[in-house]
Amino acid sequence: MMQAVRDNRSEQEFTLEVDGEVAVAAYQREGDTIVFTHTLVPARLEGHGVGSRLIRGSLDLARDQGLKVVPQCPFVRAFIEKHPAYRDLV
């Protein structure tokens, strides 16, 4: 079962729990900017859309907080390129 994306601010990462495993989008906050540094999806969950759901939820949370996004992570950068609705965050 897939849960909602959560913002674990103390660890500076967004998380998404799926079937007892956790996918992570690490970030660094710099004022009103959030820099996505890397994304990690457990091997067992790869290829099932977990990474995309994680990043979509993370970007939605960033938008809700009025943050600008710096996609250093290649996965986040590719997601934004494929989903024009998120390009305004960059």
N, C-alpha and C positions, 0 to 999 in steps of 0.2 A: 504494500500500500504506500502511496506517495503522499507526503505531508506538504504543508505550505512552506515556501521559502522563508527562512528566518535570518534576521540580521544579528549576528553575535558580535556586538561592538567591542567587547573586551578582547576578543581574539582577532578583530578586524577581518571577519569573513562572513559571507552569506553561506547558509547551509540548506541542504534539502535532503531529508531522510527518506530513503526508499527501501523497504523490506529489511530494515535493520542496518543498512549501510548509509553512509553519509557522503554526499557530493559537496564540494567546497569551491567557492569563488573567493579568493583572497583579495584584499584591497588595502589601500592606505588612504585615509582621509586627510586632506590638506585644505582647510577652510571650507569653502563651498564647492570643492572639487573632490571627486572620488577616483582614485587610480586603481584599476583592476590589474593585478600583477600576475595572477595565474589561476587556472581552474583545474580541479582534480575530480575526476569521476572514477569510482572504483571499477576495476576491469569487468566485473560481473554485470555492471549496469550499463556499460558502453553499448552504443547502438540502439538504445531504447528511448531516445529523446530526453534523457534525464539532464544532460548538460544544457540543452536548449531551454528546458523548463526552468532550470536553475538561473540561467542568465536572464531570461525574460522576467522572472520574478525579481531578480536583483536590480535590473534596470528600472522596473516599475517602482520599486522602493526608492531608488535613487531619484527618480522623477518626482515622487511624492514629497521628497525632502528638499526639492529645488536644487539638486546637485548637478554640476557639470561632470561629464564622464571622460576619463582618459583611458582608452582601451589598450594598455600595454600588452595584455594577454592576447595572443593570436586567436584564441577561440572566441573571446569577447569581440575582438575587432571583426572577425569573419561574421559573427552573428549580426552585428550592427550593419555591416555591408549588405547582408541578405534580407534585412528587415528595415526598410526605409522609415518606418514609424518611430524608430529609435535614433535616427541620425541627428535630430535636433539636440540631443543630449551631449553630443561631442563638440 
